[in-house]
Amino acid sequence: MDELYDPYDLHVRPSNRFRGAVFASRAECQSNPDWIAQAAHSLREILYPIWSPEYKEIVDKKKTVFEKYGSVSVDDRSIDAVGSVYGRLSDLAHHDRNASTRSDYEQLLAEFEMAMRQALTRQLDLHREIDGLVSSGPPQ
């Protein structure tokens, strides 16, 4: 995920933001009534430089950002999926009262992971998957 920012010389690392979300959502942090918003905010910040019109350092279109990264599966549908997750994370980070339970957050986290996995798949990733299937041999 960090390599997504490489062409833009940003001074933040998405992996640190992701670790922040994991930290904020630990069981021992859940006594803090704001933990969901804090975790959602950390995840949203991963996409903020790409999605927010307020952020001026990345002038490329969203699809171009993923293409520069090397994504082989990015298309309008995957961009829309990531954008939808970004919007919902923004709502949750800003205390959306309609989606503020642990299960809401966990569902959104799963969707974030799925959308990002799809958008960040590179050609080499596909080759590794194929190699893994071929090397495992025929089903018994």
Residue frames relative to the residue before (quaternion, step in Angstrom):
aa qw qx qy qz dx dy dz
M 1.0000 0.0000 0.0000 0.0000 0.00 0.00 0.00
D 0.6068 0.5771 -0.3625 0.4091 3.60 1.02 -0.71
E 0.6414 0.5563 -0.3232 0.4179 3.56 1.04 -0.77
L 0.4980 0.6485 -0.4241 0.3893 3.58 1.23 -0.28
Y 0.7231 0.4370 -0.2340 0.4810 3.59 1.07 -0.76
D 0.4465 0.7524 -0.4238 0.2343 3.61 1.19 -0.43
P 0.6987 0.4705 -0.3199 0.4337 3.66 0.75 -0.82
Y 0.7247 0.4682 -0.2268 0.4518 3.59 1.21 -0.37
D 0.3604 -0.7769 0.4612 0.2319 3.58 1.29 0.12
L 0.2391 0.7629 -0.5544 0.2312 3.56 0.89 0.97
H 0.3953 -0.7544 0.4843 0.2004 3.56 -1.01 0.74
V 0.6009 0.4876 -0.3793 0.5072 3.55 1.19 0.57
R 0.2726 -0.7457 0.5838 0.1700 3.53 -1.20 0.47
P 0.4762 -0.6842 0.4717 0.2875 3.59 -0.74 1.02
S 0.6176 0.5546 -0.3607 0.4252 3.61 1.01 -0.69
N 0.6284 0.5166 -0.3432 0.4694 3.62 1.06 -0.61
R 0.6323 0.5157 -0.3287 0.4756 3.58 1.04 -0.72
F 0.6419 0.5155 -0.3221 0.4674 3.56 1.00 -0.83
R 0.6356 0.5125 -0.3247 0.4775 3.59 0.99 -0.81
G 0.6190 0.5431 -0.3396 0.4545 3.59 1.06 -0.69
A 0.6424 0.5102 -0.3177 0.4754 3.58 1.03 -0.79
V 0.6452 0.5084 -0.3168 0.4742 3.57 0.97 -0.85
F 0.6471 0.5243 -0.3156 0.4547 3.58 0.94 -0.88
A 0.6951 0.4857 -0.2781 0.4512 3.59 0.86 -0.98
S 0.7311 0.4256 -0.2455 0.4734 3.59 1.12 -0.54
R 0.3667 0.7231 -0.5023 0.3006 3.60 1.23 0.25
A 0.6485 -0.5478 0.3669 0.3805 3.57 -1.14 0.66
E 0.6887 0.4914 -0.2950 0.4441 3.60 0.92 -0.85
C 0.6582 0.4866 -0.3156 0.4800 3.62 1.24 -0.22
Q 0.5711 0.6578 -0.3627 0.3311 3.56 1.22 -0.35
S 0.5069 0.5937 -0.4532 0.4304 3.56 1.23 0.17
N 0.5629 0.5516 -0.3786 0.4853 3.57 1.31 -0.25
P 0.3889 -0.7550 0.4684 0.2436 3.63 -0.50 1.07
D 0.6774 0.4924 -0.2812 0.4687 3.59 1.25 -0.30
W 0.3785 0.7744 -0.4617 0.2097 3.61 1.23 0.01
I 0.6358 0.5333 -0.3439 0.4394 3.61 0.97 -0.77
A 0.6686 0.4886 -0.3010 0.4729 3.58 0.88 -0.91
Q 0.6552 0.5134 -0.3174 0.4544 3.59 0.98 -0.79
A 0.6639 0.4875 -0.3021 0.4800 3.58 0.94 -0.84
A 0.6549 0.5044 -0.3078 0.4711 3.59 0.94 -0.87
H 0.6246 0.5395 -0.3331 0.4559 3.57 1.03 -0.77
S 0.6444 0.5175 -0.3244 0.4601 3.61 0.94 -0.81
L 0.6677 0.4813 -0.3028 0.4804 3.59 0.95 -0.81
R 0.6356 0.5336 -0.3244 0.4539 3.57 0.97 -0.83
E 0.6401 0.5547 -0.3222 0.4228 3.57 1.01 -0.82
I 0.5472 0.5943 -0.4022 0.4309 3.60 1.17 -0.40
L 0.7638 0.3666 -0.1794 0.5001 3.57 0.96 -0.87
Y 0.4572 0.7320 -0.4228 0.2763 3.59 1.21 -0.41
P 0.6837 0.4845 -0.3317 0.4333 3.66 0.74 -0.85
I 0.6869 0.4685 -0.2747 0.4830 3.58 1.16 -0.55
W 0.7760 0.3962 -0.1864 0.4540 3.59 0.90 -0.95
S 0.6928 0.5056 -0.3036 0.4149 3.59 0.93 -0.73
P 0.4067 -0.7019 0.5264 0.2548 3.58 -0.88 0.90
E 0.5608 0.6075 -0.3751 0.4193 3.59 1.27 -0.30
Y 0.6683 0.4913 -0.2897 0.4775 3.56 1.15 -0.60
K 0.1985 -0.8505 0.4832 0.0614 3.57 -0.39 1.23
E 0.5403 0.6607 -0.4019 0.3318 3.63 1.19 -0.28
I 0.7301 0.2987 -0.2058 0.5791 3.59 1.16 -0.51
V 0.1044 -0.8213 0.5603 0.0246 3.55 -0.47 1.23
D 0.5036 0.6532 -0.4227 0.3755 3.58 1.28 -0.21
K 0.5405 -0.5741 0.4956 0.3642 3.52 -1.24 0.47
K 0.6870 -0.5118 0.3284 0.3978 3.55 -1.19 0.60
K 0.6705 0.5006 -0.3039 0.4554 3.57 0.82 -0.96
T 0.6391 0.5335 -0.3221 0.4507 3.59 1.01 -0.80
V 0.5969 0.5618 -0.3612 0.4446 3.60 1.03 -0.74
F 0.7032 0.4495 -0.2625 0.4843 3.58 0.87 -0.96
E 0.6274 0.5242 -0.3437 0.4620 3.60 1.03 -0.65
K 0.6351 0.5152 -0.3272 0.4734 3.61 1.01 -0.77
Y 0.6125 0.5466 -0.3323 0.4644 3.55 1.13 -0.65
G 0.5274 -0.6393 0.4036 0.3877 3.57 1.12 -0.67
S 0.3357 0.7605 -0.4953 0.2521 3.57 1.24 0.27
V 0.2572 -0.7727 0.5645 0.1346 3.54 -0.96 0.92
S 0.7391 0.4225 -0.2256 0.4737 3.57 1.17 -0.37
V 0.4566 0.6920 -0.4633 0.3131 3.59 1.21 0.08
D 0.1300 0.7455 -0.6415 0.1253 3.51 -0.94 1.02
D 0.7469 -0.3933 0.2606 0.4686 3.58 -1.24 0.02
R 0.6368 0.5407 -0.3308 0.4389 3.59 1.03 -0.76
S 0.6933 0.4512 -0.2912 0.4806 3.60 0.89 -0.86
I 0.6035 0.5321 -0.3570 0.4746 3.60 1.09 -0.63
D 0.6467 0.5118 -0.3146 0.4700 3.59 0.97 -0.82
A 0.6405 0.5253 -0.3274 0.4545 3.60 1.00 -0.80
V 0.6625 0.4768 -0.3051 0.4906 3.59 0.92 -0.87
G 0.6490 0.5264 -0.3140 0.4506 3.60 0.97 -0.82
S 0.6298 0.5281 -0.3253 0.4676 3.56 1.04 -0.77
V 0.6512 0.5004 -0.3070 0.4809 3.57 0.96 -0.89
Y 0.6256 0.5402 -0.3343 0.4528 3.60 0.97 -0.85
G 0.6735 0.5010 -0.2970 0.4551 3.60 0.88 -0.93
R 0.6817 0.4753 -0.2901 0.4746 3.56 0.95 -0.85
L 0.6152 0.5201 -0.3483 0.4793 3.60 1.08 -0.65
S 0.6231 0.5348 -0.3365 0.4610 3.58 1.02 -0.77
D 0.6448 0.5140 -0.3167 0.4688 3.57 0.95 -0.87
L 0.6860 0.4825 -0.2798 0.4673 3.56 0.87 -0.96
A 0.6391 0.5250 -0.3203 0.4619 3.60 1.03 -0.78
H 0.7298 0.3713 -0.2192 0.5306 3.56 1.17 -0.58
H 0.6150 -0.6393 0.3105 0.3417 3.52 1.13 0.87
D 0.0865 0.7988 -0.5809 0.1303 3.56 0.85 0.99
R 0.3448 -0.7770 0.4958 0.1777 3.57 -0.51 1.18
N 0.6323 0.5450 -0.3390 0.4340 3.60 1.19 -0.36
A 0.7822 0.1813 -0.0999 0.5877 3.59 1.23 -0.28
S 0.3859 0.7530 -0.4527 0.2814 3.57 0.41 1.14
T 0.4844 0.6390 -0.4627 0.3780 3.57 1.06 0.65
R 0.6779 -0.4717 0.3706 0.4250 3.53 -1.30 0.28
S 0.6757 0.4877 -0.3096 0.4579 3.60 0.88 -0.85
D 0.5866 0.5495 -0.3691 0.4666 3.63 1.10 -0.61
Y 0.6716 0.4907 -0.2908 0.4729 3.56 0.90 -0.96
E 0.6709 0.5003 -0.3104 0.4508 3.61 0.83 -0.91
Q 0.6323 0.5183 -0.3262 0.4744 3.60 1.03 -0.76
L 0.6795 0.4834 -0.2867 0.4715 3.57 0.91 -0.89
L 0.6076 0.5381 -0.3435 0.4725 3.60 1.07 -0.69
A 0.6517 0.5069 -0.3100 0.4714 3.59 0.95 -0.86
E 0.6583 0.4948 -0.3058 0.4778 3.59 0.99 -0.80
F 0.6032 0.5474 -0.3440 0.4671 3.59 1.09 -0.74
E 0.6777 0.4954 -0.2908 0.4591 3.57 0.83 -1.00
M 0.6696 0.4992 -0.2996 0.4611 3.59 0.93 -0.89
A 0.6781 0.4880 -0.2951 0.4636 3.60 0.87 -0.94
M 0.6773 0.4790 -0.2956 0.4738 3.59 0.95 -0.83
R 0.6144 0.5345 -0.3542 0.4597 3.60 0.99 -0.73
Q 0.6583 0.4993 -0.3028 0.4750 3.57 0.94 -0.87
A 0.7178 0.4596 -0.2605 0.4535 3.59 0.79 -0.99
L 0.7476 0.4103 -0.2184 0.4744 3.61 1.08 -0.63
T 0.4124 0.7064 -0.4821 0.3137 3.60 1.22 0.20
R 0.1687 -0.7832 0.5953 0.0611 3.55 -0.86 1.08
Q 0.6997 -0.4631 0.3405 0.4242 3.54 -1.29 0.31
L 0.6608 0.5114 -0.3131 0.4514 3.60 0.92 -0.87
D 0.5955 0.5556 -0.3598 0.4554 3.59 1.11 -0.65
L 0.6540 0.5070 -0.3064 0.4705 3.56 0.97 -0.86
H 0.6441 0.5175 -0.3226 0.4618 3.59 0.98 -0.81
R 0.6370 0.5240 -0.3283 0.4602 3.61 0.99 -0.79
E 0.6422 0.5199 -0.3231 0.4614 3.58 0.99 -0.82
I 0.6573 0.4984 -0.3031 0.4772 3.57 0.94 -0.92
D 0.6421 0.5232 -0.3230 0.4578 3.61 0.92 -0.89
G 0.6492 0.5262 -0.3122 0.4520 3.56 0.99 -0.83
L 0.6628 0.4944 -0.2994 0.4760 3.56 0.98 -0.84
V 0.6813 0.4897 -0.2893 0.4609 3.58 0.89 -0.93
S 0.7054 0.4771 -0.2794 0.4436 3.60 0.89 -0.88
S 0.6053 0.5668 -0.3625 0.4255 3.59 1.18 -0.36
G 0.4518 -0.7122 0.4328 0.3185 3.57 1.27 -0.24
P 0.6787 -0.4832 0.3522 0.4264 3.56 -1.30 0.08
P 0.5959 -0.5672 0.4249 0.3777 3.58 -1.16 0.55
Q 0.4482 -0.7039 0.4894 0.2531 3.57 -1.04 0.77
